[in-house]
Amino acid sequence: MRLRDGRVLVAGGVDDWGGLAATQYFHPASNRWARGNDLPAERSGQVTVPLGDADGGLLLAGGQGWIPSCATTRTTFRFKP
């Protein structure tokens, strides 16, 4: 998701060992990646929506959680990039 400051957020995902809570930011101006704060839980396939608040908060909803299983989840959480 493209953020207000121009960075691109990549949140969660899956690797060979399971779900990821990691976030990465891509900075198009410098063509570089940077590690961000982890999500509160492993997640993939979620919907990410900007909340429009002053601090640039995001709402992450649904997708697949990975603990205790890889079942679809109905949980949502707020994330501040």
Secondary structure, 3 states (H helix, E strand, C coil): CECCCCCEEEEEEEECCEEEEEEEEEECCCCEEEECCCCCCCCECCEEEECCCCCCCEEEECCECCCCCCCECCCEEEECC
